[in-house]
Amino acid sequence: MTQTTPVSSRNQRNVLVKAAADFVTKAMVDGSYRTFLPLRRIADDYPNAYFDRRGAQHKASVFCSNDYLGMSNHERVVAAARNVLDEQGLGSGGSRNISGTSHYHVELEAELAALHGKESALLFNSGYVANEETLGVIGKLMPEITVLSDSKNHRSLIEGIRKSGLKRVIFEHNSVSDLEAKLKALPADAPKLIVLESIYSMDGHFGLLEEVCRLKHRHNAMIFLDETHGVGVYGRTGAGVADSLGLAHEIDMFQGGFGKAHGATGGYVVGDRFVVDAVRLMAPGFIFTTSLPPLVLAAALASVRHLKQSNVERERLFANVSLLKDELRRHGLPVMDSPSHIVPVMIGDSFRCKSISDTLLREHGFYVQPINFPSVPRGQERLRVIVSSSHTEREIRAFVIALAHIIAATS
Ligand SMILES: Cc1ncc(COP(=O)(O)O)c(C=O)c1O
C-alpha cells in the first residue's frame, strides 16, 4: 500500500484560495462578477438614496428596489418599529422555541392566516428559507408526491424541492400544454404538487393561475404558490395575485414575504393547521436559528394591516408603472412584454448592461442594478426596472430619456 503524505493545513488553504481566485477571475472575464453599490437610503425622500463616489456623496433616484410601495418609510410602519425598539430593544433573544417568540410573532401569524384565508401561518427569517424549509418538510411528510416545477422557479423553490427528496418533473415556463402533458404522464392516483410563482421576478410574467387551477382539478394535484412579489401589490387587501383572481381557495399552500412590498424583511407560509404545525416541529431552518426581531414584525404587521385597507399606494404604483411602460415603448426601448409591475429592459450582454447601468448612475443620477448570471441565463442580461409608488412623473420621464440616450449611444 502506498503511503500518501498528508497535505498540511497551510497547503490545503492555498489550494482553496487558488480555486476561489480562479473562480473570481473567471467571473470578471465572463462579465458575471458582481459589484454592490452601498446606499444610504433617505427616509423622508424615498426612492432617493445617497451613494459615495471618489469620496463625495451623490444622490440617486433608485429604479430597482423591491420596496414597491415605499412602505419601508411609511409613517405607521416606521412608528411601529420605533415604538417596539424603545419598548423591547433590538433582538428577539432566541430561537422561537427558546424565548424568541414575541407576541408580535403570534399576532402576525394570525393576521397572515386570515389574509390568505387559511388555517395557520408560520414565520421564517426570509422568504428564501420559507420556501426551502417548507418544501423540504413536505417531502418528509409525504415522500410519494411528485413535484411539477415551473422551469423558471426561484432558486429557493428549486433548493426546497431538492431538499424534499421528492421526484421532480420540470415543465416549460408558463406552458399549460407541457404541464398537462407531464401531469397526464403520471399515474392518475399518484399524489402531485404543482410548484409555481404568482409573478416571476426577473421577467415580470404572471404564473398562469387560472389554467393551473383548472389542471389541478382535472389531474388531482395540489398547488404550492410563491406570492413573494404579489403580496401587498395585488388584491383588494394586498393578499396577492391568486386572491385578486378569486382563486385563493384553490391554493393549498402560499408562501410570501415582507422584504418586497411590505418594506421590511422575513418570510412566511400559510396552509392547513397540521401541515404548518409539522413544519414548525420539523424544519431545521426554522428551529435552529434566532427568530426575527419584534421590531421587524411590528413593522411588518403595520404594513400588512395598512395595505389591507389602503389602495392609495397600489393605485399610485400602477399609474407609475403604466407611465414607465408607455414611455419606454414610445422611445423604442427593448422593454419585455411584462404585464406586471416588474419591467425588464433586455440588453443581452453583461458588459454592456453594466456599462449602461454605470452611465445612468454616474451621469444622470439613476440607479438600476444590472441583472446578470446566475439571476438570469447568460445572454439574457437585463435592467430590471422597478418604479415605486413614490416616483414622480418627472423622474420617470427623465429616467426614460436618459436610458434611451445611453442605449442609442452604445448600440
Ligand atoms: C420568487 C421569489 N421567491 C422567494 C424569494 C426570497 O425572498 P426573500 O428575499 O424574502 O428571501 C425571492 C427573492 O427575491 C423571490 O424573488
PDBQT file of the ligand as one rigid body, heavy atoms in Angstrom, charges set to zero:
ROOT
HETATM    1  C1  LIG A 501     -39.914  34.492  -6.289  1.00  0.00    +0.000 C 
HETATM    2  C2  LIG A 501     -39.115  34.669  -5.055  1.00  0.00    +0.000 A 
HETATM    3  N1  LIG A 501     -39.310  33.829  -4.030  1.00  0.00    +0.000 NA
HETATM    4  C3  LIG A 501     -38.612  33.944  -2.886  1.00  0.00    +0.000 A 
HETATM    5  C4  LIG A 501     -37.690  34.945  -2.719  1.00  0.00    +0.000 A 
HETATM    6  C5  LIG A 501     -36.945  35.059  -1.426  1.00  0.00    +0.000 C 
HETATM    7  O1  LIG A 501     -37.493  36.065  -0.658  1.00  0.00    +0.000 OA
HETATM    8  P1  LIG A 501     -36.627  36.814   0.468  1.00  0.00    +0.000 P 
HETATM    9  O2  LIG A 501     -35.930  37.938  -0.213  1.00  0.00    +0.000 OA
HETATM   10  O3  LIG A 501     -37.625  37.223   1.470  1.00  0.00    +0.000 OA
HETATM   11  O4  LIG A 501     -35.654  35.802   0.990  1.00  0.00    +0.000 OA
HETATM   12  C6  LIG A 501     -37.457  35.864  -3.740  1.00  0.00    +0.000 A 
HETATM   13  C7  LIG A 501     -36.451  36.946  -3.548  1.00  0.00    +0.000 C 
HETATM   14  O5  LIG A 501     -36.058  37.683  -4.340  1.00  0.00    +0.000 OA
HETATM   15  C8  LIG A 501     -38.188  35.722  -4.953  1.00  0.00    +0.000 A 
HETATM   16  O6  LIG A 501     -37.991  36.565  -5.968  1.00  0.00    +0.000 OA
ENDROOT
TORSDOF 0
